[in-house]
């Protein structure tokens, strides 16, 4: 009965760093997109 728990733990340890990196990359892309959108929007309103 201990084997599925062990496999699940190993899988979680293996996937976790990749998922964390993916999450951070997604957040950075979202923030970058929002900042670029604001800059372009403000340029259009002043121009």
One Martini backbone bead per residue (centre of mass of N, CA, C, O) as a GRO file, in nm:
protein
   47
    1UNK     BB    1   0.051   0.066  -0.010
    2UNK     BB    2   0.317   0.259  -0.034
    3UNK     BB    3   0.374   0.300  -0.339
    4UNK     BB    4   0.181   0.529  -0.442
    5UNK     BB    5   0.290   0.743  -0.246
    6UNK     BB    6   0.581   0.738  -0.349
    7UNK     BB    7   0.519   0.812  -0.642
    8UNK     BB    8   0.371   1.076  -0.581
    9UNK     BB    9   0.611   1.213  -0.445
   10UNK     BB   10   0.811   1.196  -0.679
   11UNK     BB   11   0.636   1.349  -0.882
   12UNK     BB   12   0.612   1.613  -0.723
   13UNK     BB   13   0.917   1.671  -0.705
   14UNK     BB   14   0.959   1.676  -1.017
   15UNK     BB   15   0.735   1.895  -1.099
   16UNK     BB   16   0.755   2.149  -0.918
   17UNK     BB   17   0.989   2.318  -1.048
   18UNK     BB   18   0.852   2.346  -1.325
   19UNK     BB   19   0.590   2.482  -1.225
   20UNK     BB   20   0.725   2.724  -1.094
   21UNK     BB   21   0.863   2.832  -1.348
   22UNK     BB   22   0.603   2.861  -1.513
   23UNK     BB   23   0.458   3.055  -1.322
   24UNK     BB   24   0.667   3.283  -1.328
   25UNK     BB   25   0.667   3.326  -1.634
   26UNK     BB   26   0.363   3.396  -1.657
   27UNK     BB   27   0.368   3.643  -1.471
   28UNK     BB   28   0.580   3.808  -1.626
   29UNK     BB   29   0.427   3.822  -1.894
   30UNK     BB   30   0.176   3.963  -1.782
   31UNK     BB   31   0.315   4.217  -1.672
   32UNK     BB   32   0.452   4.302  -1.934
   33UNK     BB   33   0.191   4.333  -2.098
   34UNK     BB   34   0.060   4.548  -1.917
   35UNK     BB   35   0.280   4.763  -1.943
   36UNK     BB   36   0.276   4.790  -2.252
   37UNK     BB   37  -0.021   4.867  -2.273
   38UNK     BB   38  -0.002   5.128  -2.109
   39UNK     BB   39   0.209   5.274  -2.279
   40UNK     BB   40   0.050   5.270  -2.546
   41UNK     BB   41  -0.207   5.409  -2.439
   42UNK     BB   42  -0.068   5.676  -2.350
   43UNK     BB   43   0.049   5.753  -2.622
   44UNK     BB   44  -0.224   5.781  -2.769
   45UNK     BB   45  -0.349   6.002  -2.581
   46UNK     BB   46  -0.119   6.216  -2.637
   47UNK     BB   47  -0.108   6.191  -2.962
   0.00000   0.00000   0.00000
